[in-house]
Amino acid sequence: MADMVIGNIEDGTSDEEIQALLVKYGFPVYDQIQHVPGDGSRPAVLLSFEGTEPAALRMLQPRIHNLFWKNRRINVVIMQERSDN
């Protein structure tokens, strides 16, 4: 399982818009999404990809990291694989 954070998204961006962006740039479909409002100035989403290795997402990361999308420059971080123990 791999997790990815997309930060600095425009507030109010729908799950469908995020999915469409990712599919457009060749990412697999995410299995779970969690919106992280933070302090409100730089909302983010945490995406989980079951059955996908972090290395696979790291190969795709440059496609959207620092992309100007919906009036914001988004940033993308691939999380280290975590243990469920």
N, C-alpha and C positions, 0 to 999 in steps of 0.2 A: 504494500500500500504506500502511496505517495501523497504528500500534502503540499499544497502550493498557496501562497498568499499573494493576492493582487491588491496593492495599496494605492491610495490616492484616486480611487474611483469617484465619479460624480455621485453625490447623494441622490438616492432615488433610482439608481440604475437597477433594472429588473434582472432576475435570474435568467430570463430568456435572452436578454441582451448580452449578458456575460457569456452564456453558452454559445450564442451565435458568433461572438468575437473569437472565442477559443476554437470552435470548429473551423472558422474561416482560415485560421492560421495553423491548422493541422493538429490541434490537440485532441486527445480522446475526450469522450463525454465524461464529465465528473459524476461521481456517485452521491456526493453530499456537498452542500454549500452552507456556510455560516457567515452571516453579515456581522462585521465588527465595527461598530460606530466610532469607537475611540472617543476623542473629545469633540467630534463632529466636523473638524476641519479637513481631515484626511480619512474618510471611511475606507474600509478594506473588506475583502471577503477571504475566507479560508475555504479552500476547495480540497476535497478528498477524492482520490482516484484509486478504487479497489483494483487489485491486479495489475497495477502499473508501478514500475520501479522508479525511484527518484532520478536515476541516471537518464531514463527516457525523457522525463520532463525537463531535465537540465539541457538536453539536446535541443528542445523546442523553445526554451526560455528566451534566447536572444530575439526570437521573432516578435515578441510583444513587450519585452522589457524596455522601458523608456519610450514606448509608443504614445503619441499624442492621440487621445481618444476621448470624445465627449468633453472637450474643453479642459482636459487634464492630461498631464504626463504621468502615466501609470508606471508603477514599479512592481517587479515580480521576484519573489523569493521562493525557492524550492526548499522545503524543510528537510532536515535530516530524518532518516527513517527511524521511527520510534518503536520501542518494544511494548507489547501489550501486557507484559509482566508487571 
